[in-house]
Structures are given as C-alpha cells and as structure tokens.
Amino acid sequence: STGSMNFVRDSHTASVLSNGTVLVAGGIGSTYLNSAELYDPSTGTWTSTGSMNFGRYGHTASVLANGKVLVAGGIGSGYLNSSELYDPATGTWEN
C-alpha cells in the first residue's frame, strides 16, 4: 500500500534519493506549493520535509552526484528562473 500524500498536488516532481526514498516537491493544489514530502517505499508512508523557498509547479528536479536535488524553473508568481537545492541529510532547501 502506498498511502496518500499529505497534500493534493499536480505538476510536481518526484526524485528517487540515494537512500531509496522519493522526494516529491512543489506542484499546484489550491495554490502554488512550496511543500515537499518523502515517500518511503519500504513502509509505504509519507512524511513532510522542509519546504522550498518558492512555490512552483512545472519545474524540473535532478538528483546530483552529491545526493542533493536541484529544482529549477517552473511557474509560481510568474515564470521562475530561480533554483533551489534540497539536502537530504538536513531536510532543508537553499537558494
């Protein structure tokens, strides 16, 4: 069983992290979302993690060689050229 995400979201990204969990970030629900959550396939559970600095949907996400996740672009308060890095070790985002 996969359980349910904590937030309704569309046009988000999902990235498999080196530890096997899946980072789901951003998207659009009732508003542009900056929230992120982690799915653990071994338990089928979802947990909230740090929020991005900007709400965005239609963005890209790439897992880097160092294990961090680069999120770039998308749409929020207009078209975005900003990017953010997620650090799985701390559960935080930085610009």
N, C-alpha and C positions, 0 to 999 in steps of 0.2 A: 504494500500500500504506500502511495506517495504522499498522503496527507494533502493539506491545502496550504497555499501560500498565505502569508499574513495580510497581504494587500492585493486587491484586484489590480491587474496591470496588463497593458497591451503595448506592443512595440518596445519591449525591454530587451536586454541581452542576458545570456546565460553563458558562463565561462567555467570550465572544469579546472579546479585548482590542483596543485601538485599532491595534496593530501586526499584527493578524490571527491571532496565536497564541490558543490556547484554554487557559484556566486551569481545571483540574479539581481540586476541593478536597473534602476530607473524605470522608464516607461510612462504610460499615461493611464490614469484611472479617472477619478473625478477631477483631477488636476495633474500637472506635470509632477512626476515623482522624483524625489532625490533619495528615497529609501532604497535599501539593499537588504537582501536576506540570503541565508545559506541553506542549501538542501544537503542533507547527509543521506546518501543512498543506502548506507548500511543500517540506518534506523528508520528511514522514511519520514524524518522530521525536518521541519523548517524552523530556523531561528533568525531573529533580526540581527543585523550587524550595523556598523557605522553607516551614516548617511552621507551621500555625496554633497558637495558644497552647492551644486546647482541641480534643480530638477530638469530632467531631459528625457526625451524619447527619440527613437530613430537614430540613436548613436551607434558607435561601434565599440567593441571591447576586445582586447587582445591580452592573452596571458604572456608575460615576458619571461625571458630566460631566468631572471632572478626570482620568479614566482609572483611578482606583483602583477596587477591587472591595470592596463591603460585603457581608460574610457575617453573617447574623443568625439567632439561634434554633437550633432543632433539638433533637436528643436526644443526650446524652452520658452523664454521670453524673447522670441525671435530665433533666427538661425544662430547656432552657437559655434564659435571657433575655439572654445576653451577645452581643456583636457584635465583629467584628474587621475591620480594613481591610488589604487587600493592596495594596502599592505595586509595580507592575510595573517601575519604574525601579530599585528596590533588591532586589526579590525577597523582601521581608520583610513581616511582619504586625505590626500594632499594635492594642491594645485601645482 
